[in-house]
Amino acid sequence: QEAQNPKKFPADLSSVIFANICFGYGNEKQVLNGVNLTAHRGTVTAIVGGTGSGKSTLMSLLLRLCDPDSGEILINGERLCDMSLDQVRSNIAIALQQNVLFAMSITDNIKYGLEYCSQSDIERAADVAGAHEFIKRLPRGYSTELGERGGKLSTGQRQRLSIARAVLRDTPILILDEPTASLDARTEQQVMRNLSEWGRDRILFIITHRLSTIRNADQIAFLQDGVILESGQHHELVSRGGAYHQFI
């Protein structure tokens, strides 16, 4: 629901707080049951858990695709629900595991939905996503026309274009859903290093099952049955020998 007299999204992002979030779809079982999580600027938070644990639902609430049944999401201490939908969604980018590409050039695919961006901005975003080198090797580079759904590219290449598109939006919050699932280990490490560097003044949330991605996050939020059972860094959580350790 749109807020009346909505507040502006903060120009200088410092924190995102999920405070006692509960949510369920209609009359179905609660998906989230009192989630508490804080993410600060310059950090990568890995959202980890089994299928149906509430990972994607939690991120959909951040995008205001739904609003919590109870609890609050706070941006710099201001309630997310007091901000306009346009403000929220223009300040949060998302790269999904299912890569939606179109039968147009690589340049047009990366800048899709944006009216004003330079070619150098597009190439910088591709570089962060680990896509610049393979694009340059294509016969027509960034002008290469893709087939239906990007059929001329491998799954990993399509995934990197999806990340580049999200990076190009230059938002203070970035959500990545299984961003490295189709990448080899070396490429994954490079992309994650690039994203960590690019995100020094941003907040990144990553939904992932890849251990190599998880262990390099600044913090891990382990979700089970709609509750964050444990949070911290990989080595801390493993040493506790609890639910996260068993999951790993």
The 8 nearest C-alpha neighbors of each residue, nearest first, counted from 0:
[[1, 2, 66, 80, 84, 65, 63, 83],
 [0, 2, 83, 84, 3, 80, 82, 5],
 [3, 1, 5, 81, 83, 82, 4, 0],
 [2, 4, 5, 1, 81, 83, 82, 6],
 [3, 5, 2, 6, 81, 82, 83, 1],
 [6, 4, 82, 2, 83, 3, 81, 7],
 [5, 7, 82, 81, 8, 4, 83, 2],
 [8, 6, 82, 9, 5, 86, 83, 10],
 [7, 9, 86, 10, 82, 6, 87, 90],
 [10, 8, 11, 12, 7, 75, 74, 77],
 [9, 11, 12, 8, 7, 171, 13, 90],
 [12, 10, 9, 13, 171, 75, 8, 200],
 [13, 11, 9, 14, 10, 75, 40, 171],
 [12, 14, 40, 39, 75, 11, 15, 74],
 [15, 13, 39, 75, 38, 40, 74, 12],
 [14, 16, 74, 38, 73, 37, 75, 39],
 [17, 15, 37, 73, 72, 36, 18, 14],
 [16, 18, 72, 36, 35, 71, 20, 37],
 [17, 19, 35, 71, 20, 70, 16, 72],
 [20, 18, 33, 70, 34, 35, 17, 21],
 [19, 21, 70, 33, 34, 18, 69, 71],
 [22, 20, 32, 31, 33, 69, 68, 67],
 [23, 21, 68, 31, 67, 29, 30, 20],
 [24, 22, 29, 30, 25, 28, 27, 31],
 [23, 25, 27, 26, 22, 29, 28, 30],
 [26, 24, 27, 23, 28, 29, 22, 68],
 [27, 25, 24, 28, 23, 29, 22, 30],
 [26, 28, 25, 24, 23, 29, 30, 22],
 [27, 29, 23, 30, 26, 24, 25, 22],
 [28, 30, 23, 31, 22, 27, 32, 24],
 [31, 29, 23, 225, 53, 22, 28, 32],
 [32, 30, 225, 21, 22, 29, 53, 226],
 [33, 31, 21, 225, 226, 34, 29, 20],
 [32, 34, 19, 20, 21, 226, 31, 35],
 [35, 33, 20, 19, 226, 227, 32, 31],
 [36, 34, 18, 17, 19, 33, 20, 227],
 [35, 37, 17, 16, 34, 38, 18, 220],
 [36, 38, 16, 15, 17, 39, 14, 35],
 [39, 37, 15, 14, 16, 36, 40, 42],
 [40, 38, 14, 13, 42, 41, 202, 15],
 [41, 39, 202, 13, 201, 42, 200, 14],
 [40, 42, 199, 200, 201, 202, 198, 39],
 [43, 41, 202, 40, 217, 39, 203, 44],
 [42, 44, 203, 217, 216, 204, 202, 45],
 [45, 43, 204, 218, 219, 216, 217, 205],
 [44, 46, 219, 205, 213, 206, 204, 216],
 [47, 45, 206, 220, 205, 219, 54, 221],
 [48, 46, 221, 222, 220, 45, 207, 206],
 [49, 47, 222, 221, 52, 223, 50, 46],
 [48, 50, 52, 51, 223, 47, 222, 246],
 [49, 51, 52, 48, 53, 54, 223, 47],
 [52, 50, 53, 49, 224, 54, 30, 48],
 [51, 53, 223, 224, 225, 49, 50, 222],
 [54, 52, 56, 225, 51, 30, 55, 57],
 [55, 53, 57, 56, 52, 46, 58, 206],
 [56, 54, 58, 57, 53, 59, 206, 176],
 [55, 57, 59, 53, 58, 54, 60, 30],
 [58, 56, 60, 54, 55, 59, 53, 61],
 [57, 59, 61, 55, 60, 56, 62, 54],
 [60, 58, 56, 62, 61, 64, 57, 55],
 [61, 59, 63, 62, 58, 65, 57, 66],
 [60, 62, 58, 59, 63, 57, 72, 64],
 [63, 61, 59, 60, 64, 88, 58, 87],
 [64, 62, 60, 65, 61, 66, 59, 84],
 [63, 65, 59, 62, 60, 66, 61, 84],
 [66, 64, 63, 60, 59, 67, 62, 61],
 [65, 67, 60, 63, 68, 64, 80, 22],
 [68, 66, 22, 69, 21, 20, 70, 65],
 [69, 67, 22, 21, 66, 70, 23, 20],
 [68, 70, 67, 21, 20, 71, 22, 19],
 [69, 71, 20, 19, 18, 21, 67, 68],
 [72, 70, 18, 17, 73, 20, 78, 69],
 [71, 73, 17, 79, 16, 78, 18, 74],
 [74, 72, 78, 76, 16, 77, 79, 15],
 [73, 75, 15, 77, 76, 14, 79, 78],
 [76, 74, 14, 77, 13, 73, 15, 12],
 [75, 77, 73, 74, 78, 16, 14, 15],
 [78, 76, 73, 74, 75, 79, 81, 72],
 [77, 79, 73, 80, 81, 72, 74, 76],
 [78, 80, 81, 82, 73, 72, 74, 77],
 [79, 81, 78, 82, 2, 66, 83, 72],
 [82, 80, 2, 79, 5, 78, 6, 83],
 [83, 81, 5, 6, 80, 79, 7, 2],
 [84, 82, 86, 5, 85, 2, 1, 87],
 [83, 85, 87, 86, 88, 1, 82, 63],
 [86, 84, 88, 83, 87, 89, 82, 90],
 [87, 85, 83, 89, 84, 88, 8, 90],
 [86, 88, 84, 90, 85, 89, 83, 91],
 [89, 87, 91, 85, 90, 86, 84, 62],
 [88, 90, 86, 87, 91, 85, 170, 92],
 [89, 91, 170, 88, 87, 171, 86, 172],
 [90, 92, 172, 88, 170, 173, 89, 87],
 [93, 91, 173, 165, 170, 174, 172, 168],
 [92, 94, 174, 175, 173, 165, 95, 91],
 [95, 93, 175, 162, 165, 161, 176, 174],
 [94, 96, 176, 97, 98, 93, 175, 177],
 [95, 97, 176, 177, 98, 178, 94, 158],
 [98, 96, 95, 99, 158, 94, 161, 176],
 [97, 99, 96, 161, 158, 100, 95, 157],
 [100, 98, 97, 148, 101, 161, 149, 95],
 [101, 99, 148, 149, 98, 108, 102, 157],
 [100, 102, 148, 103, 147, 149, 108, 99],
 [103, 101, 147, 146, 145, 148, 144, 149],
 [102, 104, 144, 145, 101, 107, 108, 105],
 [105, 103, 144, 107, 143, 142, 106, 145],
 [104, 106, 108, 141, 107, 143, 142, 109],
 [107, 105, 141, 109, 104, 108, 110, 142],
 [108, 106, 104, 110, 105, 109, 111, 103],
 [107, 109, 105, 111, 106, 110, 104, 100],
 [108, 110, 164, 106, 107, 111, 105, 163],
 [109, 111, 107, 113, 108, 164, 112, 106],
 [112, 110, 108, 109, 113, 107, 164, 114],
 [111, 113, 110, 114, 109, 108, 107, 168],
 [114, 112, 110, 111, 115, 116, 168, 167],
 [115, 113, 112, 116, 110, 111, 117, 107],
 [114, 116, 113, 117, 110, 112, 120, 118],
 [117, 115, 120, 114, 118, 113, 121, 110],
 [116, 118, 120, 119, 121, 115, 122, 110],
 [117, 119, 121, 120, 122, 116, 106, 123],
 [118, 120, 122, 117, 121, 123, 116, 124],
 [121, 119, 123, 117, 118, 122, 124, 116],
 [122, 120, 118, 124, 119, 123, 125, 117],
 [121, 123, 125, 119, 124, 120, 126, 118],
 [124, 122, 126, 120, 125, 121, 119, 127],
 [125, 123, 163, 127, 121, 167, 126, 122],
 [126, 124, 163, 130, 122, 131, 128, 123],
 [125, 127, 131, 123, 129, 128, 124, 130],
 [128, 126, 124, 193, 125, 129, 194, 123],
 [129, 127, 125, 163, 126, 159, 130, 190],
 [128, 130, 126, 190, 127, 131, 125, 159],
 [129, 131, 125, 128, 126, 132, 133, 159],
 [130, 132, 126, 125, 134, 133, 129, 135],
 [133, 131, 135, 134, 130, 136, 129, 126],
 [132, 134, 136, 135, 131, 130, 137, 156],
 [135, 133, 131, 140, 136, 137, 132, 141],
 [134, 136, 140, 132, 133, 137, 131, 141],
 [135, 137, 133, 134, 138, 140, 132, 139],
 [136, 138, 140, 134, 135, 139, 133, 143],
 [139, 137, 140, 136, 143, 135, 134, 142],
 [140, 138, 143, 142, 137, 141, 135, 136],
 [141, 139, 135, 137, 134, 142, 143, 138],
 [140, 142, 105, 106, 143, 134, 139, 104],
 [143, 141, 104, 139, 140, 105, 144, 106],
 [144, 142, 139, 104, 141, 140, 105, 145],
 [145, 143, 104, 103, 142, 105, 102, 146],
 [146, 144, 149, 102, 103, 104, 151, 143],
 [145, 147, 102, 150, 149, 151, 148, 144],
 [146, 148, 102, 149, 150, 101, 145, 100],
 [149, 147, 100, 101, 150, 146, 99, 102],
 [148, 150, 146, 145, 100, 147, 151, 152],
 [149, 151, 146, 148, 152, 147, 145, 153],
 [152, 150, 149, 146, 145, 153, 147, 148],
 [153, 151, 150, 156, 149, 157, 154, 145],
 [152, 154, 156, 155, 157, 151, 150, 149],
 [153, 155, 157, 156, 158, 181, 152, 182],
 [156, 154, 181, 158, 182, 153, 157, 159],
 [157, 155, 159, 153, 158, 154, 152, 160],
 [158, 156, 154, 160, 159, 155, 152, 153],
 [157, 159, 155, 161, 156, 160, 98, 154],
 [158, 160, 162, 156, 161, 128, 157, 130],
 [161, 159, 163, 157, 162, 158, 164, 109],
 [160, 162, 158, 164, 159, 163, 94, 98],
 [161, 163, 159, 165, 160, 164, 94, 128],
 [164, 162, 125, 160, 124, 166, 128, 161],
 [163, 165, 109, 161, 167, 162, 166, 110],
 [164, 166, 162, 163, 92, 167, 168, 94],
 [167, 165, 163, 168, 164, 169, 124, 162],
 [168, 166, 169, 164, 124, 165, 163, 121],
 [167, 169, 166, 165, 170, 92, 164, 113],
 [170, 168, 167, 166, 171, 165, 92, 90],
 [169, 171, 90, 172, 91, 168, 92, 173],
 [170, 172, 201, 90, 202, 91, 12, 173],
 [173, 171, 91, 202, 170, 201, 203, 90],
 [174, 172, 92, 203, 91, 93, 204, 202],
 [175, 173, 93, 204, 205, 203, 92, 94],
 [174, 176, 205, 94, 178, 93, 206, 177],
 [175, 177, 206, 95, 178, 96, 205, 94],
 [176, 178, 207, 96, 180, 206, 179, 175],
 [179, 177, 176, 175, 180, 96, 158, 94],
 [178, 180, 182, 181, 177, 187, 158, 209],
 [181, 179, 177, 182, 178, 209, 96, 207],
 [182, 180, 155, 179, 154, 183, 158, 178],
 [183, 181, 155, 179, 187, 180, 186, 184],
 [182, 184, 186, 185, 187, 181, 179, 155],
 [183, 185, 187, 186, 188, 182, 211, 189],
 [186, 184, 188, 187, 183, 189, 182, 190],
 [187, 185, 189, 188, 183, 184, 182, 190],
 [186, 188, 184, 190, 185, 189, 182, 179],
 [189, 187, 191, 185, 186, 190, 192, 184],
 [188, 190, 192, 186, 187, 191, 193, 185],
 [189, 191, 193, 187, 192, 129, 188, 128],
 [190, 192, 194, 188, 193, 189, 195, 187],
 [193, 191, 189, 195, 190, 194, 188, 196],
 [194, 192, 190, 196, 127, 191, 195, 197],
 [193, 195, 197, 191, 196, 192, 198, 190],
 [196, 194, 198, 192, 193, 197, 191, 199],
 [195, 197, 193, 194, 198, 199, 192, 191],
 [198, 196, 194, 195, 199, 193, 127, 200],
 [199, 197, 201, 195, 196, 200, 194, 41],
 [198, 200, 41, 196, 201, 197, 195, 42],
 [201, 199, 41, 198, 40, 202, 171, 197],
 [200, 202, 198, 171, 40, 41, 199, 172],
 [201, 203, 172, 40, 42, 41, 171, 43],
 [204, 202, 43, 173, 172, 174, 44, 42],
 [203, 205, 174, 44, 43, 45, 175, 173],
 [204, 206, 175, 45, 46, 174, 176, 207],
 [207, 205, 176, 46, 177, 45, 175, 47],
 [208, 206, 177, 209, 205, 47, 46, 176],
 [207, 209, 210, 47, 177, 206, 213, 48],
 [210, 208, 212, 211, 207, 213, 180, 179],
 [209, 211, 213, 212, 214, 208, 247, 207],
 [210, 212, 209, 214, 213, 215, 188, 184],
 [213, 211, 209, 210, 215, 214, 216, 207],
 [212, 214, 210, 216, 215, 211, 45, 209],
 [213, 215, 233, 211, 216, 212, 210, 232],
 [216, 214, 213, 212, 217, 211, 233, 232],
 [217, 215, 43, 218, 213, 214, 44, 45],
 [218, 216, 43, 42, 44, 232, 215, 219],
 [217, 219, 232, 231, 44, 216, 45, 43],
 [218, 220, 45, 230, 231, 44, 232, 46],
 [221, 219, 230, 46, 47, 45, 227, 229],
 [220, 222, 47, 229, 227, 48, 228, 230],
 [223, 221, 227, 48, 226, 52, 47, 228],
 [222, 224, 52, 225, 226, 48, 227, 228],
 [225, 223, 52, 226, 222, 30, 53, 31],
 [224, 226, 31, 32, 30, 53, 223, 52],
 [227, 225, 222, 34, 223, 32, 224, 228],
 [228, 226, 222, 221, 229, 34, 220, 223],
 [227, 229, 226, 221, 222, 223, 230, 242],
 [230, 228, 221, 227, 220, 231, 243, 236],
 [231, 229, 220, 219, 221, 218, 228, 232],
 [230, 232, 218, 219, 236, 235, 233, 229],
 [231, 233, 218, 235, 234, 219, 217, 236],
 [232, 234, 214, 236, 235, 237, 231, 219],
 [233, 235, 237, 236, 232, 238, 214, 231],
 [236, 234, 238, 232, 233, 237, 231, 239],
 [235, 237, 239, 233, 238, 234, 232, 231],
 [236, 238, 244, 234, 239, 240, 235, 233],
 [237, 239, 235, 240, 236, 234, 244, 241],
 [240, 238, 236, 237, 241, 235, 244, 243],
 [239, 241, 244, 238, 237, 236, 242, 245],
 [240, 242, 244, 239, 243, 245, 236, 237],
 [241, 243, 245, 244, 246, 240, 228, 229],
 [244, 242, 246, 245, 241, 247, 236, 221],
 [243, 245, 237, 247, 240, 241, 246, 242],
 [244, 246, 242, 243, 247, 241, 240, 237],
 [247, 245, 243, 244, 242, 48, 49, 241],
 [246, 244, 245, 243, 210, 237, 242, 208]]
